[in-house]
Amino acid sequence: MCEVKERRILKNIKNLKSANLYKTYRKIYSELESDPLVRTHHFELLENQTPKPSLYSKRISQDNRIVYSVDRKNRQVIIYNAWC
């Protein structure tokens, strides 16, 4: 089980709710708590960043995705964006 933290995505949450995508976001959020690297919702590793951590994404819709990093040592997931 991982702890999920959201970084300044309040506006993203409002956009998701207005686009009726919040339910999908919450489903992915739950998956991130249990296993952040499970390959669902068009999981993809974004191009390797030189400074760690690596960024991952999962699709909420065709146009929008959750972008996050995983700290395996501390068992934390940090969500950076949920509306792209």
Phi and psi in radians as a Rosetta constraint file:
Dihedral C 1 N 2 CA 2 C 2 CIRCULARHARMONIC -2.015 0.35
Dihedral N 2 CA 2 C 2 N 3 CIRCULARHARMONIC 2.658 0.35
Dihedral C 2 N 3 CA 3 C 3 CIRCULARHARMONIC -1.562 0.35
Dihedral N 3 CA 3 C 3 N 4 CIRCULARHARMONIC 2.287 0.35
Dihedral C 3 N 4 CA 4 C 4 CIRCULARHARMONIC -1.874 0.35
Dihedral N 4 CA 4 C 4 N 5 CIRCULARHARMONIC 2.239 0.35
Dihedral C 4 N 5 CA 5 C 5 CIRCULARHARMONIC -2.071 0.35
Dihedral N 5 CA 5 C 5 N 6 CIRCULARHARMONIC 2.494 0.35
Dihedral C 5 N 6 CA 6 C 6 CIRCULARHARMONIC -1.933 0.35
Dihedral N 6 CA 6 C 6 N 7 CIRCULARHARMONIC 2.327 0.35
Dihedral C 6 N 7 CA 7 C 7 CIRCULARHARMONIC -1.890 0.35
Dihedral N 7 CA 7 C 7 N 8 CIRCULARHARMONIC 1.912 0.35
Dihedral C 7 N 8 CA 8 C 8 CIRCULARHARMONIC 0.795 0.35
Dihedral N 8 CA 8 C 8 N 9 CIRCULARHARMONIC 0.964 0.35
Dihedral C 8 N 9 CA 9 C 9 CIRCULARHARMONIC -2.066 0.35
Dihedral N 9 CA 9 C 9 N 10 CIRCULARHARMONIC 0.380 0.35
Dihedral C 9 N 10 CA 10 C 10 CIRCULARHARMONIC -0.992 0.35
Dihedral N 10 CA 10 C 10 N 11 CIRCULARHARMONIC -0.751 0.35
Dihedral C 10 N 11 CA 11 C 11 CIRCULARHARMONIC -1.127 0.35
Dihedral N 11 CA 11 C 11 N 12 CIRCULARHARMONIC -0.653 0.35
Dihedral C 11 N 12 CA 12 C 12 CIRCULARHARMONIC -1.055 0.35
Dihedral N 12 CA 12 C 12 N 13 CIRCULARHARMONIC -0.729 0.35
Dihedral C 12 N 13 CA 13 C 13 CIRCULARHARMONIC -1.096 0.35
Dihedral N 13 CA 13 C 13 N 14 CIRCULARHARMONIC -0.745 0.35
Dihedral C 13 N 14 CA 14 C 14 CIRCULARHARMONIC -1.069 0.35
Dihedral N 14 CA 14 C 14 N 15 CIRCULARHARMONIC -0.748 0.35
Dihedral C 14 N 15 CA 15 C 15 CIRCULARHARMONIC -1.110 0.35
Dihedral N 15 CA 15 C 15 N 16 CIRCULARHARMONIC -0.732 0.35
Dihedral C 15 N 16 CA 16 C 16 CIRCULARHARMONIC -1.093 0.35
Dihedral N 16 CA 16 C 16 N 17 CIRCULARHARMONIC -0.729 0.35
Dihedral C 16 N 17 CA 17 C 17 CIRCULARHARMONIC -1.124 0.35
Dihedral N 17 CA 17 C 17 N 18 CIRCULARHARMONIC -0.740 0.35
Dihedral C 17 N 18 CA 18 C 18 CIRCULARHARMONIC -1.218 0.35
Dihedral N 18 CA 18 C 18 N 19 CIRCULARHARMONIC -0.428 0.35
Dihedral C 18 N 19 CA 19 C 19 CIRCULARHARMONIC -1.685 0.35
Dihedral N 19 CA 19 C 19 N 20 CIRCULARHARMONIC 0.156 0.35
Dihedral C 19 N 20 CA 20 C 20 CIRCULARHARMONIC 1.017 0.35
Dihedral N 20 CA 20 C 20 N 21 CIRCULARHARMONIC 0.657 0.35
Dihedral C 20 N 21 CA 21 C 21 CIRCULARHARMONIC -1.993 0.35
Dihedral N 21 CA 21 C 21 N 22 CIRCULARHARMONIC 0.036 0.35
Dihedral C 21 N 22 CA 22 C 22 CIRCULARHARMONIC -1.125 0.35
Dihedral N 22 CA 22 C 22 N 23 CIRCULARHARMONIC -0.622 0.35
Dihedral C 22 N 23 CA 23 C 23 CIRCULARHARMONIC -1.100 0.35
Dihedral N 23 CA 23 C 23 N 24 CIRCULARHARMONIC -0.732 0.35
Dihedral C 23 N 24 CA 24 C 24 CIRCULARHARMONIC -1.140 0.35
Dihedral N 24 CA 24 C 24 N 25 CIRCULARHARMONIC -0.706 0.35
Dihedral C 24 N 25 CA 25 C 25 CIRCULARHARMONIC -1.025 0.35
Dihedral N 25 CA 25 C 25 N 26 CIRCULARHARMONIC -0.806 0.35
Dihedral C 25 N 26 CA 26 C 26 CIRCULARHARMONIC -1.128 0.35
Dihedral N 26 CA 26 C 26 N 27 CIRCULARHARMONIC -0.599 0.35
Dihedral C 26 N 27 CA 27 C 27 CIRCULARHARMONIC -1.133 0.35
Dihedral N 27 CA 27 C 27 N 28 CIRCULARHARMONIC -0.802 0.35
Dihedral C 27 N 28 CA 28 C 28 CIRCULARHARMONIC -1.152 0.35
Dihedral N 28 CA 28 C 28 N 29 CIRCULARHARMONIC -0.680 0.35
Dihedral C 28 N 29 CA 29 C 29 CIRCULARHARMONIC -0.992 0.35
Dihedral N 29 CA 29 C 29 N 30 CIRCULARHARMONIC -0.773 0.35
Dihedral C 29 N 30 CA 30 C 30 CIRCULARHARMONIC -1.104 0.35
Dihedral N 30 CA 30 C 30 N 31 CIRCULARHARMONIC -0.695 0.35
Dihedral C 30 N 31 CA 31 C 31 CIRCULARHARMONIC -1.109 0.35
Dihedral N 31 CA 31 C 31 N 32 CIRCULARHARMONIC -0.660 0.35
Dihedral C 31 N 32 CA 32 C 32 CIRCULARHARMONIC -1.138 0.35
Dihedral N 32 CA 32 C 32 N 33 CIRCULARHARMONIC -0.586 0.35
Dihedral C 32 N 33 CA 33 C 33 CIRCULARHARMONIC -1.169 0.35
Dihedral N 33 CA 33 C 33 N 34 CIRCULARHARMONIC -0.675 0.35
Dihedral C 33 N 34 CA 34 C 34 CIRCULARHARMONIC -1.487 0.35
Dihedral N 34 CA 34 C 34 N 35 CIRCULARHARMONIC -0.837 0.35
Dihedral C 34 N 35 CA 35 C 35 CIRCULARHARMONIC -2.691 0.35
Dihedral N 35 CA 35 C 35 N 36 CIRCULARHARMONIC 1.729 0.35
Dihedral C 35 N 36 CA 36 C 36 CIRCULARHARMONIC -1.196 0.35
Dihedral N 36 CA 36 C 36 N 37 CIRCULARHARMONIC -0.281 0.35
Dihedral C 36 N 37 CA 37 C 37 CIRCULARHARMONIC -1.844 0.35
Dihedral N 37 CA 37 C 37 N 38 CIRCULARHARMONIC 0.192 0.35
Dihedral C 37 N 38 CA 38 C 38 CIRCULARHARMONIC -1.173 0.35
Dihedral N 38 CA 38 C 38 N 39 CIRCULARHARMONIC 2.444 0.35
Dihedral C 38 N 39 CA 39 C 39 CIRCULARHARMONIC -1.580 0.35
Dihedral N 39 CA 39 C 39 N 40 CIRCULARHARMONIC 1.351 0.35
Dihedral C 39 N 40 CA 40 C 40 CIRCULARHARMONIC -2.231 0.35
Dihedral N 40 CA 40 C 40 N 41 CIRCULARHARMONIC 2.935 0.35
Dihedral C 40 N 41 CA 41 C 41 CIRCULARHARMONIC 0.923 0.35
Dihedral N 41 CA 41 C 41 N 42 CIRCULARHARMONIC 0.805 0.35
Dihedral C 41 N 42 CA 42 C 42 CIRCULARHARMONIC 0.913 0.35
Dihedral N 42 CA 42 C 42 N 43 CIRCULARHARMONIC 0.960 0.35
Dihedral C 42 N 43 CA 43 C 43 CIRCULARHARMONIC -1.037 0.35
Dihedral N 43 CA 43 C 43 N 44 CIRCULARHARMONIC 2.389 0.35
Dihedral C 43 N 44 CA 44 C 44 CIRCULARHARMONIC -2.667 0.35
Dihedral N 44 CA 44 C 44 N 45 CIRCULARHARMONIC 2.507 0.35
Dihedral C 44 N 45 CA 45 C 45 CIRCULARHARMONIC -1.493 0.35
Dihedral N 45 CA 45 C 45 N 46 CIRCULARHARMONIC 2.117 0.35
Dihedral C 45 N 46 CA 46 C 46 CIRCULARHARMONIC -1.286 0.35
Dihedral N 46 CA 46 C 46 N 47 CIRCULARHARMONIC 2.812 0.35
Dihedral C 46 N 47 CA 47 C 47 CIRCULARHARMONIC -0.840 0.35
Dihedral N 47 CA 47 C 47 N 48 CIRCULARHARMONIC 2.380 0.35
Dihedral C 47 N 48 CA 48 C 48 CIRCULARHARMONIC -0.973 0.35
Dihedral N 48 CA 48 C 48 N 49 CIRCULARHARMONIC 2.228 0.35
Dihedral C 48 N 49 CA 49 C 49 CIRCULARHARMONIC -1.557 0.35
Dihedral N 49 CA 49 C 49 N 50 CIRCULARHARMONIC 2.487 0.35
Dihedral C 49 N 50 CA 50 C 50 CIRCULARHARMONIC -1.100 0.35
Dihedral N 50 CA 50 C 50 N 51 CIRCULARHARMONIC -0.928 0.35
Dihedral C 50 N 51 CA 51 C 51 CIRCULARHARMONIC -1.396 0.35
Dihedral N 51 CA 51 C 51 N 52 CIRCULARHARMONIC 2.337 0.35
Dihedral C 51 N 52 CA 52 C 52 CIRCULARHARMONIC -1.182 0.35
Dihedral N 52 CA 52 C 52 N 53 CIRCULARHARMONIC 2.747 0.35
Dihedral C 52 N 53 CA 53 C 53 CIRCULARHARMONIC -1.583 0.35
Dihedral N 53 CA 53 C 53 N 54 CIRCULARHARMONIC 2.759 0.35
Dihedral C 53 N 54 CA 54 C 54 CIRCULARHARMONIC -1.246 0.35
Dihedral N 54 CA 54 C 54 N 55 CIRCULARHARMONIC 2.618 0.35
Dihedral C 54 N 55 CA 55 C 55 CIRCULARHARMONIC -1.836 0.35
Dihedral N 55 CA 55 C 55 N 56 CIRCULARHARMONIC 2.467 0.35
Dihedral C 55 N 56 CA 56 C 56 CIRCULARHARMONIC -2.132 0.35
Dihedral N 56 CA 56 C 56 N 57 CIRCULARHARMONIC 2.841 0.35
Dihedral C 56 N 57 CA 57 C 57 CIRCULARHARMONIC -2.501 0.35
Dihedral N 57 CA 57 C 57 N 58 CIRCULARHARMONIC 2.690 0.35
Dihedral C 57 N 58 CA 58 C 58 CIRCULARHARMONIC -2.378 0.35
Dihedral N 58 CA 58 C 58 N 59 CIRCULARHARMONIC 2.392 0.35
Dihedral C 58 N 59 CA 59 C 59 CIRCULARHARMONIC -1.314 0.35
Dihedral N 59 CA 59 C 59 N 60 CIRCULARHARMONIC 2.305 0.35
Dihedral C 59 N 60 CA 60 C 60 CIRCULARHARMONIC -1.611 0.35
Dihedral N 60 CA 60 C 60 N 61 CIRCULARHARMONIC -0.720 0.35
Dihedral C 60 N 61 CA 61 C 61 CIRCULARHARMONIC -2.568 0.35
Dihedral N 61 CA 61 C 61 N 62 CIRCULARHARMONIC -3.051 0.35
Dihedral C 61 N 62 CA 62 C 62 CIRCULARHARMONIC -1.103 0.35
Dihedral N 62 CA 62 C 62 N 63 CIRCULARHARMONIC -0.589 0.35
Dihedral C 62 N 63 CA 63 C 63 CIRCULARHARMONIC -1.703 0.35
Dihedral N 63 CA 63 C 63 N 64 CIRCULARHARMONIC -0.358 0.35
Dihedral C 63 N 64 CA 64 C 64 CIRCULARHARMONIC -2.127 0.35
Dihedral N 64 CA 64 C 64 N 65 CIRCULARHARMONIC 2.602 0.35
Dihedral C 64 N 65 CA 65 C 65 CIRCULARHARMONIC -2.600 0.35
Dihedral N 65 CA 65 C 65 N 66 CIRCULARHARMONIC 2.804 0.35
Dihedral C 65 N 66 CA 66 C 66 CIRCULARHARMONIC -1.644 0.35
Dihedral N 66 CA 66 C 66 N 67 CIRCULARHARMONIC 2.256 0.35
Dihedral C 66 N 67 CA 67 C 67 CIRCULARHARMONIC -1.951 0.35
Dihedral N 67 CA 67 C 67 N 68 CIRCULARHARMONIC 2.231 0.35
Dihedral C 67 N 68 CA 68 C 68 CIRCULARHARMONIC -2.624 0.35
Dihedral N 68 CA 68 C 68 N 69 CIRCULARHARMONIC 2.889 0.35
Dihedral C 68 N 69 CA 69 C 69 CIRCULARHARMONIC -2.163 0.35
Dihedral N 69 CA 69 C 69 N 70 CIRCULARHARMONIC 2.795 0.35
Dihedral C 69 N 70 CA 70 C 70 CIRCULARHARMONIC -2.179 0.35
Dihedral N 70 CA 70 C 70 N 71 CIRCULARHARMONIC 2.207 0.35
Dihedral C 70 N 71 CA 71 C 71 CIRCULARHARMONIC -1.852 0.35
Dihedral N 71 CA 71 C 71 N 72 CIRCULARHARMONIC 1.682 0.35
Dihedral C 71 N 72 CA 72 C 72 CIRCULARHARMONIC -1.160 0.35
Dihedral N 72 CA 72 C 72 N 73 CIRCULARHARMONIC -0.618 0.35
Dihedral C 72 N 73 CA 73 C 73 CIRCULARHARMONIC -1.088 0.35
Dihedral N 73 CA 73 C 73 N 74 CIRCULARHARMONIC -0.826 0.35
Dihedral C 73 N 74 CA 74 C 74 CIRCULARHARMONIC -1.626 0.35
Dihedral N 74 CA 74 C 74 N 75 CIRCULARHARMONIC 0.024 0.35
Dihedral C 74 N 75 CA 75 C 75 CIRCULARHARMONIC 0.927 0.35
Dihedral N 75 CA 75 C 75 N 76 CIRCULARHARMONIC 0.936 0.35
Dihedral C 75 N 76 CA 76 C 76 CIRCULARHARMONIC -2.221 0.35
Dihedral N 76 CA 76 C 76 N 77 CIRCULARHARMONIC 2.550 0.35
Dihedral C 76 N 77 CA 77 C 77 CIRCULARHARMONIC -2.104 0.35
Dihedral N 77 CA 77 C 77 N 78 CIRCULARHARMONIC 2.290 0.35
Dihedral C 77 N 78 CA 78 C 78 CIRCULARHARMONIC -2.037 0.35
Dihedral N 78 CA 78 C 78 N 79 CIRCULARHARMONIC 2.099 0.35
Dihedral C 78 N 79 CA 79 C 79 CIRCULARHARMONIC -1.597 0.35
Dihedral N 79 CA 79 C 79 N 80 CIRCULARHARMONIC 2.156 0.35
Dihedral C 79 N 80 CA 80 C 80 CIRCULARHARMONIC -1.714 0.35
Dihedral N 80 CA 80 C 80 N 81 CIRCULARHARMONIC -0.546 0.35
Dihedral C 80 N 81 CA 81 C 81 CIRCULARHARMONIC -2.697 0.35
Dihedral N 81 CA 81 C 81 N 82 CIRCULARHARMONIC 2.538 0.35
Dihedral C 81 N 82 CA 82 C 82 CIRCULARHARMONIC -2.340 0.35
Dihedral N 82 CA 82 C 82 N 83 CIRCULARHARMONIC 0.240 0.35
Dihedral C 82 N 83 CA 83 C 83 CIRCULARHARMONIC -2.614 0.35
Dihedral N 83 CA 83 C 83 N 84 CIRCULARHARMONIC 1.691 0.35
